[in-house]
């Protein structure tokens, strides 16, 4: 919940500073694409079906993870810290550092808005779902097991990284997100079904904002490239 408050404060400052209908329109289009895009519908539908199917083996996976262990404690701790604390700071820092080093002043604000709005939207949706389902955690903690917030957040960040920095960075970020998901099961904080749907949710939210971000940048570049001209007509009669 603390992270959601941080995100909301950042988004509020962006909205207050910009006060632009363009930004609000971008947020509206991004939110719409989360559900309206065909690929996102497939991702969310597949994640929901897979999560439902996984509920039949949730207890078996839990017992195996607690008996055998899925990760070393150090690796699991890294996954927990990355998914819960580091991921958003890393993506924000990378946006700032690459923009400064490459002198990309034109798209800096758009990148920051894209990443922040995607993460806060995912955080809000995840929190609302947690409260709605009220699933008890495998360790007995109440009552926000479904879906996994660490997982959905990490997959949102991975989708952002894939959009901003290409497939190679995207693959690395998705691998980290998968590690986070595994660590949540290893730490007995989530069931397999929790992390499966969390992964699908985070990816779909990230893609929704990425698609709208692409449209926004393309429209901006189109407007920049349109030459300014005027014509004076002088009647000869």
Protein Blocks (a to p, Z undefined) as FASTA:
>chain_A
ZZmmmmmmmmmmmmmmnopaklmmmmmmmmmmmmmpmklmmmmmmmmmmmmmmmmmmmmm
mmmmmmnopadfklmmmmmmmmmmmmmmmmmmmmmmmmmmnopaklmmmmmmmmmmmmmm
mmmmmmmmmmmnopacfkopacdfbccfklmmmmmmmmmmmmmnojklmmmmmmmmmmmm
mmmmmnopacfklmmmmmmmmmmmmmmmmmmmmmmmmmmmmmmmpccdddddddfZZ
